[in-house]
Amino acid sequence: MEQVFAPWRIEWVERDGDGGDDRCPFCALPEGTDDRENRIVARSDRAFVLLNNYPYNPGHAMVIPRVHTGDYRDLDEETLLDHARLKQRTVDAIETAFDPDGFNAGLNLGGDAAGGSIDDHLHTHVVPRWSGDTNFMAVIGETKVIVEALDDTYERVREAFAAQDGVEVPADGDAAVEIVDPRS
């Protein structure tokens, strides 16, 4: 059996919660009171940015429309535009925070066959990539090594969003940055 030592994951395992919430996590998380614990780094009128709990690379984020739908065609014009602009800001924030060599971005559409674990609430993955970020551990050992704790990633990405124009930065360092002018 292969093992990866990840002591920071205990916080996620032991997190508070009633355990009985069967709602869509992408609908429930933005209603929560602790953005840092929920990994929400930025919010706009119609979407929000959530760090992936199981990142492919440090900075792996998801841009999620607030409307609950798994069908991209269900999004109205305002939501489409807000979602697209928030994706642009997310790329900017991750670039500022991590200076990657490139990005992968994409939607998993079409249910289970598309490969996503949450198929009834669409979301766009934004994954920073570096030349050579796939090494022997992933290729030979079939083990992905994440080099940064999610709390550290949260700090870096939130700080990068906070430095953008057209945002409000809450005094509470645990609250997500609010996008007040999506065109900035």
Secondary structure, DSSP 8 states (H G I E B T S, - for coil): ------GGGHHHHT----S---S-HHHHGGGSS-HHHHTEEEE-SSEEEEE-SS-SSTT-EEEEESS--S-GGG--HHHHHHHHHHHHHHHHHHHHHH--SEEEEEE--SGGGGT-S--SS--EEEEEE-TT---HHHHTS------S-HHHHHHHHHHHHHTSTTEE--SSTTS-EEES-TT-
